[in-house]
């Protein structure tokens, strides 16, 4: 359903993406610190949203964007689907 879910040692990520044409993607991703460290690659942020655009091919999305409301905080991301979600 065009959902994004993931995480690492300090943050979890959830959001939605939409396709625009054959390979173009736009996404909005919520990033939340669950470790208490509040130290992301973008600085000391505990929770923020990313507005992203890019391309999708096969099982990979390559995106660039920024923290919503803070255009000076930019990021490039490569997302890879590693497995299907578990259905309830």
N, C-alpha and C positions, 0 to 999 in steps of 0.2 A: 504494500500500500504506500510506496514511496516514503517509507519511514527510515530514519537513521538512528541507530543506537550504538553506543560504544563506551569505552572507558579506558582508563589507565590507572597508575598507582595513586593518583590524586584527584582526578576529575572523572565525571561521567558526562556523556554527550547524548542529547536526544533532539530530534527535529524532524522536519519534513523537507522533501525536495520535489520539484516539478520539472518535467521535461519541456523544453521549448524548441520544437523542431526535432530533428533526428538525434543529435548528440548534445545539444546545449542543455545545461542544468542550472537552476537557481535553487538555493537552499537557505533555510533559516534554522540555526542550530543553537539550542540553549546549552551552555557550558556551566557546570556546577561543581565546585570544590567540595569533596566530602572528607578530605584529609585534615582540614583545619589549617593547612599551610598557606593557602591563598597566594600561591606563587605559580603563575602560568608562564608560558613563553611570551605572553603579552604584558607581563608585569604582575603586580600584587592585586589580582582581581579574584574575588570569591565566587561571583556569578555574573555571567554576561551572555549576550546573544551575538552570534555571528551572522552577518548577511553575506552570502557567498554566491558566486557565479562561476561557471566553468564548463567542462565537457565530461561526458560519461561514455565509457566504452567497455564492453564485456562486463567484468565484475569490479570495475574501478572508476572512481570519480576523482578528477583533478580540478580543484577549486581555488579561487583567490577571493579575498574579500576583506572585511573590516568588522570591528566591534561596532554594533549599532550605537549611533550617537557619538562615536569617537573615531572619525575618519583617519586620524593619524596612527591608529593601532591597526595595522594591516597584517594579513597572514596568507600563506599559501599552504594548501593541504592536499594530500593524496589519501583517499579513503578506499579500502579494499574490503569487499564482502568476503567473509571467511566461512560463513555458514548460514543456514536458514534459522529463523526465529523459532523457538519452541512454542507450539500452540497450546493454549490453555484447555 
